[in-house]
Amino acid sequence: MYGVQWNATIQFMDNGYITENHEPSSFIIDSTNVGHYSGSIPPIPPGSNENYKIKNIYDMAGNTREWTMEANGTNNRMQRGGNRGITGLAFPISVRVTSNPNIENDLFGFRIALYL
């Protein structure tokens, strides 16, 4: 997934995302209630909790941070969303984190497809 596709999905989920006119209680700022942040290993299967669904899109927050095809320099790529090891306030759906894709970590994953 490209970073722009992640942004478009968030915009679909909360139409104030791009303009920053979202509610202060929006999951854009704090995704704790729409993602799995308990720290369990292994992560829970995607789609296993109906509370973590927004407009029929599951697990954009928590569980596993997802790689995008967005680059940050020659060796780093961007990850989006939160992970199970850090709270939804610190790492909400909208967060962007850079990392080297050659590093092995079970907090990172990828999204094969989105169903709208």
C-alpha positions as a Markdown table, in Angstrom:
| # | Residue | x | y | z |
|---|---|---|---|---|
| 1 | Met | 0.0 | 0.0 | 0.0 |
| 2 | Tyr | 1.2 | 3.5 | -0.8 |
| 3 | Gly | 1.2 | 6.2 | 1.9 |
| 4 | Val | -1.3 | 8.2 | -0.1 |
| 5 | Gln | -3.7 | 5.2 | -0.1 |
| 6 | Trp | -3.4 | 5.0 | 3.7 |
| 7 | Asn | -4.2 | 8.7 | 3.9 |
| 8 | Ala | -7.2 | 8.3 | 1.5 |
| 9 | Thr | -8.5 | 5.5 | 3.7 |
| 10 | Ile | -8.2 | 7.6 | 6.8 |
| 11 | Gln | -9.9 | 10.4 | 5.0 |
| 12 | Phe | -12.8 | 8.1 | 4.1 |
| 13 | Met | -13.0 | 6.9 | 7.7 |
| 14 | Asp | -12.9 | 10.5 | 9.2 |
| 15 | Asn | -13.5 | 13.2 | 6.7 |
| 16 | Gly | -11.7 | 15.8 | 8.8 |
| 17 | Tyr | -8.4 | 14.1 | 8.6 |
| 18 | Ile | -6.8 | 16.0 | 5.7 |
| 19 | Thr | -8.2 | 19.4 | 6.8 |
| 20 | Glu | -7.4 | 18.6 | 10.5 |
| 21 | Asn | -11.1 | 19.5 | 11.3 |
| 22 | His | -11.7 | 16.2 | 13.1 |
| 23 | Glu | -13.2 | 16.0 | 16.5 |
| 24 | Pro | -10.8 | 16.2 | 19.5 |
| 25 | Ser | -12.0 | 12.7 | 20.4 |
| 26 | Ser | -11.3 | 11.3 | 17.0 |
| 27 | Phe | -9.4 | 8.1 | 16.5 |
| 28 | Ile | -7.0 | 10.2 | 14.4 |
| 29 | Ile | -5.6 | 11.5 | 17.7 |
| 30 | Asp | -6.2 | 8.5 | 20.0 |
| 31 | Ser | -6.9 | 5.1 | 18.5 |
| 32 | Thr | -7.0 | 3.3 | 21.8 |
| 33 | Asn | -10.7 | 2.3 | 21.4 |
| 34 | Val | -10.4 | 1.1 | 17.8 |
| 35 | Gly | -7.3 | -1.0 | 18.0 |
| 36 | His | -5.7 | -3.9 | 19.8 |
| 37 | Tyr | -3.0 | -2.4 | 22.1 |
| 38 | Ser | -2.8 | -5.0 | 24.9 |
| 39 | Gly | 0.7 | -6.2 | 24.1 |
| 40 | Ser | -0.2 | -9.9 | 23.6 |
| 41 | Ile | 2.1 | -12.2 | 21.6 |
| 42 | Pro | 1.3 | -13.4 | 19.0 |
| 43 | Pro | -1.0 | -10.6 | 17.7 |
| 44 | Ile | -4.7 | -11.3 | 17.5 |
| 45 | Pro | -6.0 | -12.3 | 14.1 |
| 46 | Pro | -7.2 | -9.2 | 12.0 |
| 47 | Gly | -10.9 | -8.7 | 12.0 |
| 48 | Ser | -11.5 | -10.7 | 15.2 |
| 49 | Asn | -13.0 | -7.7 | 17.1 |
| 50 | Glu | -16.0 | -5.9 | 15.7 |
| 51 | Asn | -15.1 | -2.8 | 17.9 |
| 52 | Tyr | -12.0 | -2.3 | 15.8 |
| 53 | Lys | -14.0 | -1.7 | 12.7 |
| 54 | Ile | -14.7 | 1.8 | 11.2 |
| 55 | Lys | -16.9 | 1.9 | 8.0 |
| 56 | Asn | -16.2 | -1.8 | 7.5 |
| 57 | Ile | -12.4 | -1.4 | 7.6 |
| 58 | Tyr | -10.7 | -3.4 | 10.3 |
| 59 | Asp | -7.6 | -3.0 | 12.3 |
| 60 | Met | -6.0 | 0.2 | 11.1 |
| 61 | Ala | -4.8 | 0.8 | 14.6 |
| 62 | Gly | -3.0 | -1.4 | 17.1 |
| 63 | Asn | -2.1 | -5.1 | 16.6 |
| 64 | Thr | 0.7 | -4.6 | 14.0 |
| 65 | Arg | 2.1 | -1.5 | 12.5 |
| 66 | Glu | 1.9 | -1.7 | 8.7 |
| 67 | Trp | 4.6 | -1.1 | 6.0 |
| 68 | Thr | 3.8 | 1.2 | 3.2 |
| 69 | Met | 5.7 | 1.7 | -0.1 |
| 70 | Glu | 6.4 | 5.3 | 1.0 |
| 71 | Ala | 10.2 | 5.9 | 1.2 |
| 72 | Asn | 12.1 | 8.0 | 3.6 |
| 73 | Gly | 15.6 | 8.2 | 2.1 |
| 74 | Thr | 17.4 | 5.4 | 0.3 |
| 75 | Asn | 17.2 | 2.7 | 3.0 |
| 76 | Asn | 14.1 | 3.5 | 5.0 |
| 77 | Arg | 10.4 | 3.0 | 4.5 |
| 78 | Met | 7.3 | 4.3 | 6.3 |
| 79 | Gln | 5.1 | 2.3 | 8.6 |
| 80 | Arg | 1.6 | 3.5 | 9.5 |
| 81 | Gly | -0.8 | 2.8 | 12.3 |
| 82 | Gly | -0.1 | 1.6 | 15.8 |
| 83 | Asn | 1.1 | -1.6 | 17.3 |
| 84 | Arg | 0.2 | -3.8 | 20.2 |
| 85 | Gly | 3.2 | -2.6 | 22.3 |
| 86 | Ile | 2.4 | 1.1 | 22.5 |
| 87 | Thr | -0.8 | 3.0 | 23.3 |
| 88 | Gly | -3.2 | 4.3 | 20.8 |
| 89 | Leu | -2.6 | 7.9 | 22.0 |
| 90 | Ala | 1.1 | 7.6 | 21.3 |
| 91 | Phe | 0.7 | 5.7 | 18.0 |
| 92 | Pro | -2.8 | 6.3 | 16.5 |
| 93 | Ile | -4.0 | 5.3 | 13.0 |
| 94 | Ser | -2.5 | 8.5 | 11.5 |
| 95 | Val | 1.1 | 8.0 | 12.8 |
| 96 | Arg | 4.0 | 7.7 | 10.4 |
| 97 | Val | 7.1 | 5.9 | 11.6 |
| 98 | Thr | 10.3 | 5.4 | 9.5 |
| 99 | Ser | 12.4 | 2.2 | 9.7 |
| 100 | Asn | 14.8 | 0.0 | 7.8 |
| 101 | Pro | 12.8 | -2.8 | 6.2 |
| 102 | Asn | 15.7 | -5.2 | 6.8 |
| 103 | Ile | 15.1 | -5.1 | 10.5 |
| 104 | Glu | 13.1 | -8.1 | 11.8 |
| 105 | Asn | 10.4 | -7.2 | 14.3 |
| 106 | Asp | 7.0 | -8.9 | 15.0 |
| 107 | Leu | 5.4 | -5.5 | 15.6 |
| 108 | Phe | 5.6 | -4.7 | 11.8 |
| 109 | Gly | 3.4 | -6.3 | 9.2 |
| 110 | Phe | 1.6 | -5.3 | 6.0 |
| 111 | Arg | -1.9 | -5.0 | 4.6 |
| 112 | Ile | -2.6 | -7.1 | 1.5 |
| 113 | Ala | -5.9 | -5.4 | 0.6 |
| 114 | Leu | -8.6 | -3.1 | 1.9 |
| 115 | Tyr | -12.3 | -3.9 | 1.5 |
| 116 | Leu | -14.5 | -0.9 | 1.2 |
